[in-house]
Amino acid sequence: MKNIIIIMVAVAVSGLAAIAQPYPTTDNIVRLTDQNMPAVEYFTLEKIKLPEIFANAEYHIYKDDIAIIINYKNPQPFVVTFYNLNTKKIIVGYFKKGELVMATGDLRCNNLVVRDGFLHIVSQLNIDSVLVYGYAYRPAVTQLGSGHSCVYVGENTLTMTNPQYVNDGYGVEGLPEFVQYDAKTGKPFADYKKNDKNYPSNLTQRSIAYCNSKYIAFWYNYPIITIYDKDFNLLKMYRDDKFNDTEVVEEYSELLAKDIEDFFAFAGQTDNYILAFNGRCHVTREEFIEKGGIQWAETDDYNLARFKNQEIWFFDNDMNLVRRLKCKNKMSFIRKVSYNEKSNSLYINAKDANDEYCLYRCKQIKNNKL
């Protein structure tokens, strides 16, 4: 809905001027095409039945047997619940109603990173420790100044995308792309320069991963991925060369995408892979209006059209693209992905025909790897 509102505002306001693109630049651009990318592997879906108390929630799967359910809207009684799929029993739960208000989680190897974008808090749960110690395990909670995508680097450092970042062509120079916090106190490690010129976070939203002393940033509104060394020097950029950039418009110091974009987002991380979504969606403002505008956006046809080309991309720990997976079923937004390297099992969290989030196992199609 956020992107829809942006579109309608851009249509309604006259005199919005297109300006330069807001992301960093490098000469080292790898243009990804059908000729140099891995072939797409297709899969179908098999729904995994869960107790009704866990309906319409966020799901992660650990080592095929453990479902991790995040449900801040309807805690039972915990927001984060660990459930054994074999025994059909609850193992343990954490965070009761009010302790988290708007929670989501990322599965990063054997850790679950839980963020609350409303309360601006983050917590990292070591899943193996959770399974050993149960309720005796006490996850630490860090209060931050922002609730954006972040990664733990060691025990003491949190690296986060800077929501104020926009490149130097927008009236303010020297803004950092990332900010770092003390993971125990939540205090920033530096007095970072502030952006007092515009509001770019909806336009430049990114999610990140960290591996082999490198960061990889996934850009949601642009068909690009940027890779950095541990000191945040930009090393390389991937570009999904099927798509052009949207125009940028400015309204009352807020930077907006002219069109509806759904590109990259972090999806998960295992010992040897980093997973990302690529929505591969660009709906122009003109097409949006032609098909009915806000009325079209409220239909199932809109969501199916918007996400019909979405893929799941696998990168190895050297940030090389090694796999592309796509679902054969008609479906809307994929919310979360879990992958078990040992069993080569993939699970996704996506909406069903009743517009409720469900847990699915991805099934192999003949002559495909999965």
C-alpha beads as a LAMMPS data file, in Angstrom:
LAMMPS data file: protein, C-alpha beads

370 atoms
369 bonds

1 atom types
1 bond types

-500.0 500.0 xlo xhi
-500.0 500.0 ylo yhi
-500.0 500.0 zlo zhi

Masses

1 110.0

Atoms # bond

1 1 1 0.000 0.000 0.000
2 1 1 2.913 2.343 0.669
3 1 1 3.980 2.331 -2.987
4 1 1 0.396 2.890 -4.076
5 1 1 0.156 6.039 -1.966
6 1 1 3.407 7.293 -3.416
7 1 1 2.076 6.823 -6.943
8 1 1 -1.148 8.685 -6.238
9 1 1 0.704 11.592 -4.638
10 1 1 3.040 11.860 -7.612
11 1 1 0.074 11.943 -9.963
12 1 1 -1.757 14.572 -7.988
13 1 1 1.090 17.061 -7.613
14 1 1 2.131 19.081 -10.630
15 1 1 5.599 20.344 -11.432
16 1 1 7.551 17.487 -9.871
17 1 1 10.979 17.481 -11.505
18 1 1 12.988 14.345 -12.248
19 1 1 16.413 14.450 -10.609
20 1 1 19.542 12.274 -10.442
21 1 1 19.430 8.728 -9.082
22 1 1 20.020 8.440 -5.343
23 1 1 22.315 5.407 -5.053
24 1 1 26.135 5.252 -5.028
25 1 1 28.016 4.654 -8.265
26 1 1 30.999 2.563 -9.329
27 1 1 32.676 1.588 -12.586
28 1 1 32.606 -2.056 -11.501
29 1 1 29.070 -2.944 -12.596
30 1 1 28.089 -6.523 -13.400
31 1 1 25.069 -6.436 -15.699
32 1 1 22.998 -9.550 -15.137
33 1 1 21.231 -10.888 -18.226
34 1 1 19.584 -14.161 -19.233
35 1 1 22.829 -15.018 -20.998
36 1 1 25.139 -14.719 -17.981
37 1 1 22.805 -15.678 -15.113
38 1 1 22.045 -19.223 -13.888
39 1 1 19.000 -20.826 -15.485
40 1 1 15.772 -20.544 -13.504
41 1 1 14.781 -23.569 -11.403
42 1 1 11.028 -23.990 -10.965
43 1 1 9.130 -25.367 -7.982
44 1 1 5.559 -25.907 -6.828
45 1 1 4.106 -25.510 -3.353
46 1 1 2.830 -27.880 -0.682
47 1 1 1.100 -26.280 2.299
48 1 1 2.317 -27.297 5.767
49 1 1 -0.528 -27.584 8.242
50 1 1 -0.052 -25.745 11.529
51 1 1 -2.367 -25.310 14.531
52 1 1 -5.009 -22.634 14.035
53 1 1 -3.500 -20.488 16.795
54 1 1 -0.537 -19.876 14.484
55 1 1 -2.599 -18.859 11.446
56 1 1 -1.697 -15.850 9.295
57 1 1 1.696 -15.253 10.881
58 1 1 5.350 -15.081 9.854
59 1 1 7.143 -18.434 9.621
60 1 1 10.757 -19.603 9.543
61 1 1 11.975 -23.218 9.409
62 1 1 15.181 -24.363 11.096
63 1 1 16.740 -27.691 10.049
64 1 1 13.392 -28.947 8.655
65 1 1 11.952 -29.763 12.086
66 1 1 11.555 -26.480 13.957
67 1 1 8.993 -23.868 12.942
68 1 1 9.602 -20.404 14.342
69 1 1 6.379 -18.399 14.368
70 1 1 6.358 -14.619 14.783
71 1 1 2.888 -13.280 15.481
72 1 1 2.704 -9.859 17.122
73 1 1 -0.963 -9.383 16.208
74 1 1 -2.156 -12.458 18.070
75 1 1 0.464 -13.754 20.553
76 1 1 -0.254 -17.281 21.858
77 1 1 0.853 -16.068 24.417
78 1 1 4.291 -15.281 22.968
79 1 1 5.163 -13.173 19.955
80 1 1 8.003 -15.567 19.027
81 1 1 7.170 -19.272 19.373
82 1 1 9.361 -22.303 18.619
83 1 1 7.250 -25.290 17.527
84 1 1 8.343 -28.867 16.777
85 1 1 6.809 -30.012 13.491
86 1 1 7.399 -33.691 14.332
87 1 1 5.959 -33.834 17.854
88 1 1 3.370 -31.096 17.169
89 1 1 4.319 -29.435 20.442
90 1 1 5.417 -25.942 21.463
91 1 1 9.056 -25.926 22.574
92 1 1 9.426 -22.427 23.999
93 1 1 8.298 -18.846 23.477
94 1 1 9.631 -15.336 24.012
95 1 1 8.273 -11.764 24.199
96 1 1 4.705 -11.331 25.366
97 1 1 2.185 -8.792 24.106
98 1 1 3.498 -5.254 24.515
99 1 1 7.140 -6.283 24.706
100 1 1 7.082 -6.322 20.906
101 1 1 4.527 -4.304 18.971
102 1 1 5.428 -4.718 15.282
103 1 1 7.929 -7.558 15.034
104 1 1 9.557 -9.297 12.115
105 1 1 12.471 -11.718 11.947
106 1 1 15.415 -12.662 9.761
107 1 1 16.955 -16.129 9.804
108 1 1 20.722 -15.576 9.600
109 1 1 22.525 -18.945 9.815
110 1 1 21.759 -20.307 13.295
111 1 1 20.484 -16.984 14.641
112 1 1 17.065 -15.383 14.509
113 1 1 17.305 -11.587 14.444
114 1 1 14.031 -10.033 15.612
115 1 1 13.364 -6.364 14.874
116 1 1 10.535 -4.126 16.000
117 1 1 10.322 -1.153 13.662
118 1 1 7.821 0.629 15.901
119 1 1 9.712 0.330 19.186
120 1 1 13.133 0.520 17.459
121 1 1 14.492 -2.518 19.235
122 1 1 16.421 -5.561 18.003
123 1 1 17.244 -8.921 19.556
124 1 1 19.353 -11.843 18.366
125 1 1 18.343 -15.348 19.455
126 1 1 20.838 -18.166 18.994
127 1 1 18.545 -20.998 17.912
128 1 1 20.792 -23.835 19.102
129 1 1 20.935 -22.249 22.559
130 1 1 17.171 -21.783 22.541
131 1 1 16.689 -25.500 21.839
132 1 1 19.101 -26.503 24.622
133 1 1 18.065 -24.091 27.390
134 1 1 14.412 -23.369 26.588
135 1 1 12.830 -20.821 28.893
136 1 1 16.105 -20.428 30.774
137 1 1 17.554 -18.726 27.695
138 1 1 17.288 -14.951 27.971
139 1 1 17.696 -13.083 24.681
140 1 1 19.237 -9.643 25.048
141 1 1 17.291 -6.686 23.686
142 1 1 18.949 -3.553 22.287
143 1 1 17.169 -0.205 22.070
144 1 1 18.190 1.727 18.950
145 1 1 17.399 5.071 17.386
146 1 1 15.958 3.404 14.291
147 1 1 14.357 0.111 13.294
148 1 1 15.826 -0.488 9.844
149 1 1 17.591 -3.551 8.429
150 1 1 20.635 -4.495 10.491
151 1 1 23.198 -7.235 11.005
152 1 1 25.276 -8.297 13.992
153 1 1 28.998 -8.145 13.294
154 1 1 30.572 -10.133 16.094
155 1 1 29.095 -9.853 19.568
156 1 1 29.391 -6.112 20.077
157 1 1 28.553 -4.348 16.809
158 1 1 25.302 -3.738 14.964
159 1 1 25.506 -2.407 11.411
160 1 1 22.379 -0.774 10.015
161 1 1 21.424 0.841 6.722
162 1 1 21.203 4.601 7.183
163 1 1 17.563 5.607 6.499
164 1 1 18.661 9.190 5.765
165 1 1 21.155 8.201 3.077
166 1 1 20.986 9.672 -0.400
167 1 1 23.959 10.328 -2.665
168 1 1 25.718 13.669 -3.006
169 1 1 23.506 14.966 -5.820
170 1 1 20.615 15.830 -3.506
171 1 1 21.791 18.884 -1.630
172 1 1 23.672 17.230 1.196
173 1 1 27.118 15.643 0.902
174 1 1 28.996 13.015 2.855
175 1 1 26.063 11.064 4.266
176 1 1 27.116 7.556 5.367
177 1 1 25.325 4.642 3.726
178 1 1 25.586 2.667 6.964
179 1 1 25.652 3.444 10.672
180 1 1 26.971 1.286 13.495
181 1 1 25.839 0.836 17.073
182 1 1 27.124 -0.810 20.200
183 1 1 25.090 -4.026 20.291
184 1 1 24.903 -3.959 24.098
185 1 1 24.117 -0.301 24.808
186 1 1 22.451 0.726 21.534
187 1 1 24.615 3.850 21.324
188 1 1 26.060 4.893 17.934
189 1 1 29.821 4.526 17.512
190 1 1 30.109 7.942 15.829
191 1 1 28.344 11.270 15.558
192 1 1 27.015 10.619 12.073
193 1 1 26.180 13.492 9.750
194 1 1 22.439 14.167 9.542
195 1 1 20.322 14.761 6.470
196 1 1 18.461 18.029 6.967
197 1 1 17.517 18.497 3.294
198 1 1 15.118 15.723 2.342
199 1 1 13.389 12.508 3.383
200 1 1 14.670 9.655 1.186
201 1 1 14.123 6.452 3.198
202 1 1 11.103 5.185 1.228
203 1 1 13.105 5.631 -1.966
204 1 1 16.469 4.280 -0.795
205 1 1 15.299 1.472 1.470
206 1 1 17.753 -1.422 1.604
207 1 1 18.270 -4.665 3.482
208 1 1 21.706 -6.115 4.184
209 1 1 23.763 -9.201 4.922
210 1 1 27.347 -9.661 6.103
211 1 1 29.785 -12.442 5.226
212 1 1 33.542 -12.870 4.675
213 1 1 34.169 -9.305 5.876
214 1 1 31.870 -7.918 3.186
215 1 1 28.435 -6.325 3.228
216 1 1 25.841 -6.876 0.530
217 1 1 22.972 -4.386 0.218
218 1 1 19.720 -5.168 -1.576
219 1 1 17.859 -2.136 -2.999
220 1 1 14.084 -2.461 -3.038
221 1 1 13.185 0.363 -5.431
222 1 1 16.087 -0.163 -7.826
223 1 1 17.261 -3.245 -9.758
224 1 1 20.678 -3.105 -8.081
225 1 1 22.734 -4.833 -5.411
226 1 1 25.805 -3.140 -3.943
227 1 1 28.752 -4.912 -2.300
228 1 1 31.195 -3.312 0.159
229 1 1 34.280 -4.221 2.140
230 1 1 34.232 -4.151 5.949
231 1 1 35.064 -0.420 5.878
232 1 1 32.082 0.311 3.578
233 1 1 34.095 0.968 0.449
234 1 1 31.932 0.124 -2.563
235 1 1 33.533 -2.803 -4.411
236 1 1 30.970 -3.895 -6.968
237 1 1 27.413 -3.419 -8.162
238 1 1 25.064 -5.992 -9.678
239 1 1 22.331 -4.743 -11.967
240 1 1 19.318 -6.733 -13.188
241 1 1 19.714 -5.455 -16.723
242 1 1 16.139 -6.225 -17.738
243 1 1 14.978 -3.059 -15.970
244 1 1 15.633 0.662 -16.112
245 1 1 15.555 2.930 -13.087
246 1 1 12.384 4.690 -12.107
247 1 1 12.390 8.459 -12.198
248 1 1 12.767 10.251 -8.888
249 1 1 10.348 13.017 -7.975
250 1 1 10.494 15.442 -5.077
251 1 1 7.522 16.763 -3.178
252 1 1 7.915 18.981 -0.104
253 1 1 11.459 17.643 0.471
254 1 1 10.319 14.007 0.256
255 1 1 11.953 11.898 -2.449
256 1 1 9.587 9.468 -4.172
257 1 1 9.659 6.835 -6.908
258 1 1 7.544 7.836 -9.887
259 1 1 6.580 4.217 -10.614
260 1 1 5.832 1.098 -8.567
261 1 1 9.001 -0.917 -8.027
262 1 1 9.565 -4.295 -6.357
263 1 1 13.123 -5.481 -6.666
264 1 1 15.608 -6.789 -4.108
265 1 1 15.255 -7.671 -0.425
266 1 1 17.200 -9.913 1.954
267 1 1 15.473 -13.293 2.343
268 1 1 17.739 -15.448 4.521
269 1 1 21.248 -16.688 5.185
270 1 1 22.802 -20.119 5.725
271 1 1 26.392 -21.222 6.272
272 1 1 27.179 -21.059 2.549
273 1 1 24.460 -18.937 0.949
274 1 1 22.791 -15.547 1.124
275 1 1 19.228 -15.574 -0.205
276 1 1 17.398 -12.603 -1.677
277 1 1 14.050 -11.823 -3.246
278 1 1 13.935 -10.177 -6.636
279 1 1 10.386 -9.035 -7.339
280 1 1 11.330 -8.124 -10.932
281 1 1 8.376 -5.743 -10.995
282 1 1 8.178 -2.326 -12.652
283 1 1 4.674 -0.918 -13.096
284 1 1 4.694 2.518 -14.668
285 1 1 2.505 5.307 -13.366
286 1 1 0.704 5.368 -16.716
287 1 1 -0.053 1.631 -16.592
288 1 1 -1.245 1.926 -13.012
289 1 1 -3.721 4.663 -13.945
290 1 1 -4.821 2.908 -17.136
291 1 1 -5.756 -0.262 -15.240
292 1 1 -7.868 1.574 -12.686
293 1 1 -5.449 3.179 -10.226
294 1 1 -6.311 2.691 -6.569
295 1 1 -9.346 0.526 -7.459
296 1 1 -7.090 -1.894 -9.367
297 1 1 -4.614 -1.925 -6.491
298 1 1 -7.318 -3.269 -4.173
299 1 1 -7.894 -6.376 -6.327
300 1 1 -6.228 -9.803 -6.324
301 1 1 -5.318 -9.225 -9.957
302 1 1 -3.040 -6.370 -8.918
303 1 1 -1.017 -8.455 -6.476
304 1 1 -0.767 -11.375 -8.893
305 1 1 0.374 -9.043 -11.663
306 1 1 2.807 -7.254 -9.389
307 1 1 4.582 -10.378 -8.168
308 1 1 4.155 -12.789 -11.085
309 1 1 7.849 -12.603 -12.002
310 1 1 9.381 -12.725 -8.516
311 1 1 12.385 -14.987 -8.021
312 1 1 14.564 -16.172 -5.152
313 1 1 18.262 -15.633 -5.773
314 1 1 21.110 -17.515 -4.089
315 1 1 24.532 -15.932 -3.623
316 1 1 27.566 -17.812 -2.339
317 1 1 29.743 -16.375 0.426
318 1 1 31.890 -14.574 -2.150
319 1 1 28.759 -12.751 -3.322
320 1 1 28.490 -14.624 -6.636
321 1 1 24.994 -15.329 -7.998
322 1 1 24.716 -19.129 -8.173
323 1 1 20.991 -20.013 -8.318
324 1 1 17.627 -18.574 -9.366
325 1 1 14.358 -20.163 -8.231
326 1 1 10.809 -19.357 -9.259
327 1 1 7.420 -20.690 -8.217
328 1 1 5.092 -22.208 -10.827
329 1 1 2.004 -21.479 -8.729
330 1 1 0.146 -18.189 -9.031
331 1 1 0.892 -16.317 -5.851
332 1 1 1.356 -12.850 -4.414
333 1 1 4.118 -11.526 -2.189
334 1 1 6.590 -14.027 -0.694
335 1 1 7.250 -12.825 2.832
336 1 1 10.042 -15.048 4.168
337 1 1 12.260 -17.900 2.950
338 1 1 14.058 -20.685 4.847
339 1 1 16.596 -23.077 3.356
340 1 1 18.276 -26.212 4.729
341 1 1 21.545 -26.905 2.899
342 1 1 21.861 -30.520 4.081
343 1 1 18.445 -31.627 2.836
344 1 1 18.225 -29.056 0.011
345 1 1 14.800 -28.090 1.380
346 1 1 13.245 -24.701 0.718
347 1 1 10.291 -23.217 2.614
348 1 1 8.405 -20.004 1.957
349 1 1 5.928 -17.848 3.805
350 1 1 3.327 -16.474 1.361
351 1 1 -0.353 -15.593 1.066
352 1 1 -2.995 -18.118 0.043
353 1 1 -6.230 -17.559 -1.888
354 1 1 -7.865 -16.208 1.297
355 1 1 -5.198 -13.492 1.596
356 1 1 -3.679 -15.119 4.695
357 1 1 -0.026 -15.951 5.183
358 1 1 0.713 -19.679 5.192
359 1 1 3.773 -21.907 5.390
360 1 1 4.729 -23.898 2.293
361 1 1 7.299 -26.518 1.392
362 1 1 8.725 -26.077 -2.093
363 1 1 8.507 -29.247 -4.187
364 1 1 10.884 -30.312 -6.913
365 1 1 9.923 -30.131 -10.559
366 1 1 11.411 -32.779 -12.817
367 1 1 14.884 -31.956 -14.181
368 1 1 15.346 -29.118 -11.679
369 1 1 17.822 -29.074 -8.824
370 1 1 15.447 -28.411 -5.943

Bonds

1 1 1 2
2 1 2 3
3 1 3 4
4 1 4 5
5 1 5 6
6 1 6 7
7 1 7 8
8 1 8 9
9 1 9 10
10 1 10 11
11 1 11 12
12 1 12 13
13 1 13 14
14 1 14 15
15 1 15 16
16 1 16 17
17 1 17 18
18 1 18 19
19 1 19 20
20 1 20 21
21 1 21 22
22 1 22 23
23 1 23 24
24 1 24 25
25 1 25 26
26 1 26 27
27 1 27 28
28 1 28 29
29 1 29 30
30 1 30 31
31 1 31 32
32 1 32 33
33 1 33 34
34 1 34 35
35 1 35 36
36 1 36 37
37 1 37 38
38 1 38 39
39 1 39 40
40 1 40 41
41 1 41 42
42 1 42 43
43 1 43 44
44 1 44 45
45 1 45 46
46 1 46 47
47 1 47 48
48 1 48 49
49 1 49 50
50 1 50 51
51 1 51 52
52 1 52 53
53 1 53 54
54 1 54 55
55 1 55 56
56 1 56 57
57 1 57 58
58 1 58 59
59 1 59 60
60 1 60 61
61 1 61 62
62 1 62 63
63 1 63 64
64 1 64 65
65 1 65 66
66 1 66 67
67 1 67 68
68 1 68 69
69 1 69 70
70 1 70 71
71 1 71 72
72 1 72 73
73 1 73 74
74 1 74 75
75 1 75 76
76 1 76 77
77 1 77 78
78 1 78 79
79 1 79 80
80 1 80 81
81 1 81 82
82 1 82 83
83 1 83 84
84 1 84 85
85 1 85 86
86 1 86 87
87 1 87 88
88 1 88 89
89 1 89 90
90 1 90 91
91 1 91 92
92 1 92 93
93 1 93 94
94 1 94 95
95 1 95 96
96 1 96 97
97 1 97 98
98 1 98 99
99 1 99 100
100 1 100 101
101 1 101 102
102 1 102 103
103 1 103 104
104 1 104 105
105 1 105 106
106 1 106 107
107 1 107 108
108 1 108 109
109 1 109 110
110 1 110 111
111 1 111 112
112 1 112 113
113 1 113 114
114 1 114 115
115 1 115 116
116 1 116 117
117 1 117 118
118 1 118 119
119 1 119 120
120 1 120 121
121 1 121 122
122 1 122 123
123 1 123 124
124 1 124 125
125 1 125 126
126 1 126 127
127 1 127 128
128 1 128 129
129 1 129 130
130 1 130 131
131 1 131 132
132 1 132 133
133 1 133 134
134 1 134 135
135 1 135 136
136 1 136 137
137 1 137 138
138 1 138 139
139 1 139 140
140 1 140 141
141 1 141 142
142 1 142 143
143 1 143 144
144 1 144 145
145 1 145 146
146 1 146 147
147 1 147 148
148 1 148 149
149 1 149 150
150 1 150 151
151 1 151 152
152 1 152 153
153 1 153 154
154 1 154 155
155 1 155 156
156 1 156 157
157 1 157 158
158 1 158 159
159 1 159 160
160 1 160 161
161 1 161 162
162 1 162 163
163 1 163 164
164 1 164 165
165 1 165 166
166 1 166 167
167 1 167 168
168 1 168 169
169 1 169 170
170 1 170 171
171 1 171 172
172 1 172 173
173 1 173 174
174 1 174 175
175 1 175 176
176 1 176 177
177 1 177 178
178 1 178 179
179 1 179 180
180 1 180 181
181 1 181 182
182 1 182 183
183 1 183 184
184 1 184 185
185 1 185 186
186 1 186 187
187 1 187 188
188 1 188 189
189 1 189 190
190 1 190 191
191 1 191 192
192 1 192 193
193 1 193 194
194 1 194 195
195 1 195 196
196 1 196 197
197 1 197 198
198 1 198 199
199 1 199 200
200 1 200 201
201 1 201 202
202 1 202 203
203 1 203 204
204 1 204 205
205 1 205 206
206 1 206 207
207 1 207 208
208 1 208 209
209 1 209 210
210 1 210 211
211 1 211 212
212 1 212 213
213 1 213 214
214 1 214 215
215 1 215 216
216 1 216 217
217 1 217 218
218 1 218 219
219 1 219 220
220 1 220 221
221 1 221 222
222 1 222 223
223 1 223 224
224 1 224 225
225 1 225 226
226 1 226 227
227 1 227 228
228 1 228 229
229 1 229 230
230 1 230 231
231 1 231 232
232 1 232 233
233 1 233 234
234 1 234 235
235 1 235 236
236 1 236 237
237 1 237 238
238 1 238 239
239 1 239 240
240 1 240 241
241 1 241 242
242 1 242 243
243 1 243 244
244 1 244 245
245 1 245 246
246 1 246 247
247 1 247 248
248 1 248 249
249 1 249 250
250 1 250 251
251 1 251 252
252 1 252 253
253 1 253 254
254 1 254 255
255 1 255 256
256 1 256 257
257 1 257 258
258 1 258 259
259 1 259 260
260 1 260 261
261 1 261 262
262 1 262 263
263 1 263 264
264 1 264 265
265 1 265 266
266 1 266 267
267 1 267 268
268 1 268 269
269 1 269 270
270 1 270 271
271 1 271 272
272 1 272 273
273 1 273 274
274 1 274 275
275 1 275 276
276 1 276 277
277 1 277 278
278 1 278 279
279 1 279 280
280 1 280 281
281 1 281 282
282 1 282 283
283 1 283 284
284 1 284 285
285 1 285 286
286 1 286 287
287 1 287 288
288 1 288 289
289 1 289 290
290 1 290 291
291 1 291 292
292 1 292 293
293 1 293 294
294 1 294 295
295 1 295 296
296 1 296 297
297 1 297 298
298 1 298 299
299 1 299 300
300 1 300 301
301 1 301 302
302 1 302 303
303 1 303 304
304 1 304 305
305 1 305 306
306 1 306 307
307 1 307 308
308 1 308 309
309 1 309 310
310 1 310 311
311 1 311 312
312 1 312 313
313 1 313 314
314 1 314 315
315 1 315 316
316 1 316 317
317 1 317 318
318 1 318 319
319 1 319 320
320 1 320 321
321 1 321 322
322 1 322 323
323 1 323 324
324 1 324 325
325 1 325 326
326 1 326 327
327 1 327 328
328 1 328 329
329 1 329 330
330 1 330 331
331 1 331 332
332 1 332 333
333 1 333 334
334 1 334 335
335 1 335 336
336 1 336 337
337 1 337 338
338 1 338 339
339 1 339 340
340 1 340 341
341 1 341 342
342 1 342 343
343 1 343 344
344 1 344 345
345 1 345 346
346 1 346 347
347 1 347 348
348 1 348 349
349 1 349 350
350 1 350 351
351 1 351 352
352 1 352 353
353 1 353 354
354 1 354 355
355 1 355 356
356 1 356 357
357 1 357 358
358 1 358 359
359 1 359 360
360 1 360 361
361 1 361 362
362 1 362 363
363 1 363 364
364 1 364 365
365 1 365 366
366 1 366 367
367 1 367 368
368 1 368 369
369 1 369 370
